[in-house]
């Protein structure tokens, strides 16, 4: 894993720990809203491929895109990391 990937993964882990209440004094900027459909289309992926590639349930992706639900904190963090560097997420999940 490269230094950049390691930093991204460390940041994502810290953000998740903060969201769970396990860290104090960390400032995390998690987007309040996230356009999942736009990200998925930017990556050129079907809903099923996007869900499978990044560990989301297909029903969750469909619900987010149709506005029935919205991604909660940890999912928004992961979506932000995917938006920033999807290949780093893929490599981290494959390891």
Residue pairs with C-beta under 8 A, 6 or more apart in sequence:
1 9
1 91
1 92
1 95
4 85
4 88
5 85
5 88
5 91
5 92
8 81
8 84
8 85
8 88
8 89
8 92
9 88
9 92
11 81
12 77
12 78
12 81
14 23
14 26
14 28
15 26
15 28
15 30
15 74
15 77
16 74
16 77
17 23
18 26
18 28
19 28
19 30
19 73
19 74
19 77
20 74
28 77
30 73
30 76
30 77
30 80
31 76
31 80
33 70
34 64
34 70
34 71
34 76
34 79
34 80
36 61
36 64
36 65
36 71
36 79
37 64
37 65
39 79
39 82
39 83
40 46
40 47
40 50
40 61
40 65
43 50
43 82
43 86
45 53
47 58
47 61
47 62
47 65
48 58
50 56
50 61
51 57
51 58
51 60
51 61
52 58
53 90
54 78
54 82
54 86
54 89
54 90
54 93
55 78
55 93
56 75
60 69
60 71
60 75
63 69
64 70
64 71
71 79
78 89
81 88
81 89
82 89
